[in-house]
Amino acid sequence: MKLEAIAGNIAHAIKDRSSDAPYTLVVEFTDKESKGKSATGCVLVQMPDQKHYTMTSNDFRYMDAGQAILDEELGAFFECDDDLDQRQVLIDRVTELIEQDADNDAQPTT
């Protein structure tokens, strides 16, 4: 899936969240060197409640994130066609989409 489509899906999921149960979205990227296999890295979007979220760029695959994260409800798992070096680009694009949407009042947690 393309980065722009994934960013739009994530921004939409953050906006339309209606549950306060912890919820996670995962984006894994391809690895050019291995010709399309999952790279060792991911972006995790964690939503502890319906109005807050965090987006982190990680140097591990989702399956290696730790039991606490794996136990959270998995809202979506995206495979991004772009290389691992696009993790921050994705985070920046989602942030931009959220800021541009006057109806999206979700806030990043600090």
Backbone as a ProteinNet text record, in pm:
[ID]
protein_1_A
[PRIMARY]
MKLEAIAGNIAHAIKDRSSDAPYTLVVEFTDKESKGKSATGCVLVQMPDQKHYTMTSNDFRYMDAGQAILDEELGAFFECDDDLDQRQVLIDRVTELIEQDADNDAQPTT
[TERTIARY]
84.2	0	89.9	44.8	122.7	114.6	221.7	234.6	120.9	86	-18.7	-153.6	-186.1	-312	-310.3	-198	-186.5	-200.8	-134.8	-143.9	-289.3	-361.5	-502.6	-586.2	-560.3	-634.1	-607.3	-481.9	-447.8	-512.5	-502.7	-564.2	-714.7	-776.5	-920.8	-953.3	-872.5	-895.8	-881.6	-784.1	-766.2	-886.9	-936.2	-1050.3	-1178.6	-1203.9	-1332	-1333	-1234.2	-1224.9	-1337.9	-1412.1	-1525.5	-1514	-1407.5	-1391.1	-1274	-1281.9	-1170.8	-1078.7	-1105	-1016.2	-886	-772.2	-645.8	-652.5	-591.4	-607.5	-477.4	-431.5	-304	-318.7	-251.5	-236.8	-88.1	-57.4	81.2	110.7	229.3	275.8	413.8	424.9	555.2	593.2	721.3	773.7	848	867.5	943.7	1092.3	1169.7	1315.1	1368.5	1426.1	1476.3	1580.5	1664.5	1771	1717.1	1606.3	1549.3	1438.2	1425.3	1328.2	1184.1	1142.7	1002.4	962.7	1055.3	1020.7	1009.5	946.8	932.2	1068.3	1085.3	1207.7	1202.8	1317	1323.4	1298.1	1172.4	1129.4	982.2	917.8	774.7	735.6	616.8	554.4	435.9	430.4	317	236.2	106.8	14.9	-68.8	-46.4	-117.9	-217	-338.9	-444.7	-495.9	-453.9	-498.3	-645.4	-699.4	-840.4	-881.1	-1004	-1054.1	-1003	-938.2	-892.6	-740.9	-665.4	-520.6	-452.1	-333.4	-257.6	-108.2	-28.2	115.6	154.6	251.2	307.8	457.2	507.2	649.9	711.3	832.1	913	1002.6	998.2	1069.1	1164.9	1271.2	1371.5	1349.6	1224.7	1188.4	1059.2	1034	907.6	798.4	674.3	560.1	560.9	588.6	584.9	688.7	785.1	887.9	865.9	747.8	719.3	702.4	682.9	661.3	516.5	497.1	365.2	259.8	296.8	197.5	137	218.5	167.9	91.7	143.3	75.5	-61.1	-77.6	-206.2	-311.5	-269.3	-366.3	-443.6	-566.1	-646	-574.7	-560.6	-497.1	-604.9	-605.1	-705.9	-677.9	-550.2	-512.9	-363.8	-328	-188.1	-165.2	-81.6	-53.8	85.7	97.1	227.3	252.9	353.4	383.5	485.4	456.9	545.3	676.5	683.3	804.1	906.7	1029.9	1138.8	1132.7	1203.8	1205.3	1241.7	1318.2	1359.4	1243.8	1124.6	1006.7	920	967.2	888.4	855.7	955.1	928.9	841.6	858.2	773.2	627.3	600.8	465	410.9	488.2	445.9	416.4	504.2	484	357.9	332.1	213.9	85.1	82.4	-35.9	-59.6	46.5	35	-21.7	26.1	-22.3	-170.6	-211.1	-352.2	-442.5	-397.8	-476.2	-488.1	-377.4	-379.2	-466.3	-475.7	-554	-704.1	-742	-882	-941.1	-1019.8	-1078.1	-1167.3	-1219.5	-1307.7	-1232.6	-1101.6	-1023.6	-963.3	-1019.6	-974.1	-887.3	-840.2	-749.9	-616.1	-553.9	-427.5	-320.2	-197.9	-88.6	-64.7	-35.3	-1.1	146.6	181.9	321.1	384.1
-115.9	0	123.8	227.3	350	433.6	504.7	584.4	685.2	755.2	857.6	795.9	679.8	613.3	568.6	516.9	473.9	593.5	704.5	825.6	871	870.4	909.3	816.6	686.4	589	608.3	634.8	654.4	781.7	892	1017.6	999.8	927.8	902.6	816.6	714.6	628.4	705.9	796.5	878.1	969.7	1026.8	1118.6	1047.5	930.3	862.8	763.9	765.6	673.7	698.1	594.4	611.9	530.1	455.7	370.7	420.1	399.7	435.7	317.6	202.3	88	111.9	73.4	89.8	21.2	85.4	46	79.1	-7.2	12.7	-5.7	80.6	64.9	41.9	-45.7	-81.2	-60.7	-5.5	6.2	-56.6	-161.4	-219.5	-180.3	-164.3	-118.1	-229.8	-212.9	-312.5	-283.5	-381.7	-371.9	-391.3	-287.5	-295.3	-405.7	-422.9	-522.3	-665.1	-691.1	-826	-839.5	-740.2	-741.3	-758.9	-675.9	-672.1	-737.1	-804.4	-860.4	-747.6	-775.2	-673.3	-631	-500.7	-445.9	-456.8	-445	-448.4	-308.3	-273.4	-142.8	-125.2	-36.9	-12.9	120.9	164.5	279.2	224.1	258.2	220.4	344.8	336	441.9	383.3	433.2	382.1	486.8	441.7	529.9	475.5	536.8	487.9	517.4	619.6	654.6	724.7	770.2	821.7	960.9	1030.7	1166.6	1183.2	1076.9	1087.6	977.6	1008.7	911.8	942	841.2	859	785.6	840.8	775	763	640.8	620	541.6	580.9	508.8	414.5	286.7	186.2	105.8	60.1	-20.4	-169.6	-208.3	-349.2	-373.1	-498.4	-533.8	-542.7	-528.2	-530.4	-654.6	-769.2	-893.4	-895.3	-803.6	-795	-676.1	-616.6	-494.5	-517.6	-637.6	-666.3	-704.8	-784.1	-840.6	-734.9	-628.6	-525.2	-463.5	-434.8	-377.9	-482.9	-603.7	-710.9	-743.4	-718.5	-745.2	-638.9	-521	-417	-458.3	-409.2	-438.5	-384.4	-468	-428.4	-379.5	-249.1	-190.4	-213.3	-207.1	-228.5	-255.8	-336.8	-367.5	-331.6	-231.7	-186.4	-230.3	-272.1	-299	-188.5	-105.4	9.3	-31.4	5.5	-27.6	50	153.2	234.3	170.8	218	166.6	222.5	159.6	191.8	337.6	400	538.5	637.1	590.4	675.6	678.8	621.4	620.1	761.2	848.1	983.6	1061.7	1036.3	1100	1063.7	938.3	894.9	965.6	968.8	1034.3	1182.1	1248	1390.1	1411.4	1322	1337.1	1316.9	1217.2	1195.6	1318.3	1370.5	1490.3	1606.4	1624.5	1731.2	1714	1592.2	1566.7	1594.7	1558.2	1583	1733.2	1804.5	1949.2	2022	1972.2	2036.1	2010.5	1912.4	1874.2	1941	2044.1	2120.3	2034.2	1924	1836.2	1730.4	1722.2	1621.7	1686.7	1655.5	1717.9	1626.2	1516	1426.9	1498.4	1469.7	1534.1	1429.7	1459.9	1366.6	1364.9	1250.2	1241.2	1276.3	1330.8	1370	1289.2
0	0	0	-60.2	-71.7	55.9	83.9	204.2	218.7	114	121.7	161.9	107.9	143.6	289.4	334.2	474.1	567.1	534.6	617.3	628.2	517.6	519.7	605.4	595.5	676.5	825.5	860.2	1001.3	1055.4	980.6	1025.2	1043	952.2	961.3	1084.1	1110.4	1226.4	1356.9	1361.9	1482.2	1500.9	1393.9	1401	1443.6	1389	1408.7	1524.3	1606.3	1718.4	1816	1854.2	1944.4	2072.5	2087.3	2205	2288.5	2418.7	2506.1	2535.5	2477.2	2497.1	2420	2475.3	2402.4	2265.4	2168	2028.2	1956.6	1867.9	1799.6	1649.4	1575.2	1430.7	1405.3	1311.3	1283.6	1135.6	1107.1	969.4	962.2	880.8	851.8	709.6	688	560.6	490.1	360.1	285.1	298.4	266.8	272.3	130.6	73.6	-63.2	-79.1	21.5	12.5	6.8	72.3	71.2	-32	-116.3	-227.1	-180.8	-87	-50.6	79.7	146.7	277.2	378.9	491.5	594.8	648	661.2	717.3	869.4	931.7	1077	1128.9	1135.9	1182.4	1153.1	1228	1207.5	1267.7	1234.8	1300.6	1377.7	1505.2	1589.5	1620.7	1599.9	1639	1751.6	1870.5	1986.4	2034	2057.3	2104.2	2237.3	2346.8	2477.5	2504.7	2437.3	2447.9	2318.7	2310.7	2183.7	2147.4	2234.9	2205.4	2206.9	2230.1	2239.6	2159.4	2111.7	2033.5	2043	2015	1996.7	1869.9	1800.4	1682.4	1705.5	1695.9	1718.4	1603.7	1570.2	1472.7	1552.2	1518	1596.9	1509.9	1572.1	1501.7	1526.2	1537.8	1552	1475.7	1443.8	1379.5	1485.2	1441.8	1533.8	1621.4	1563.3	1641.5	1754.2	1748.8	1852.6	1945.6	1942.5	2018	2167.8	2208.7	2350.3	2376	2477.3	2504.3	2534.6	2604.2	2638.5	2512.3	2414	2288.9	2209.6	2205.8	2132	2191.8	2321.4	2386.9	2357.4	2310.1	2275.6	2151.1	2141.4	2022.7	1899.2	1799.3	1673.9	1578.8	1553	1466.3	1320.1	1282.5	1143.2	1136	1037.9	1009.6	863.5	839.6	704.3	661.8	538.2	478.4	377.6	406	321.3	215.3	91.4	-20.2	-17.2	64.2	71.8	163.5	150.7	230.9	373.6	461.9	603.9	632.4	545.9	569.4	556.3	524.3	510.7	636.3	745.2	869.4	917.8	924.1	973.1	875.5	746.6	646	671.3	702	732.4	856.1	962.1	1085.6	1059.8	985.9	955.1	872.5	777.8	692.2	771.9	859.7	944	1032.1	1092.1	1175.7	1095.6	974.4	887	854.6	821.7	789.9	909.4	1027.6	1149	1173.9	1159	1182	1080.5	958.8	854.1	868	946.4	961.2	1085.3	1063.8	1175	1264.6	1211.4	1289.2	1368.2	1350.2	1421.7	1544.8	1661.2	1784.6	1870.7	1812.8	1885.1	1907.4	2019.1	2055.8	2080.3	2038.2	2070.1	2220.3	2273.3	2415.5	2429.6	2542.3	2563.1	2670.1
[MASK]
++++++++++++++++++++++++++++++++++++++++++++++++++++++++++++++++++++++++++++++++++++++++++++++++++++++++++++++

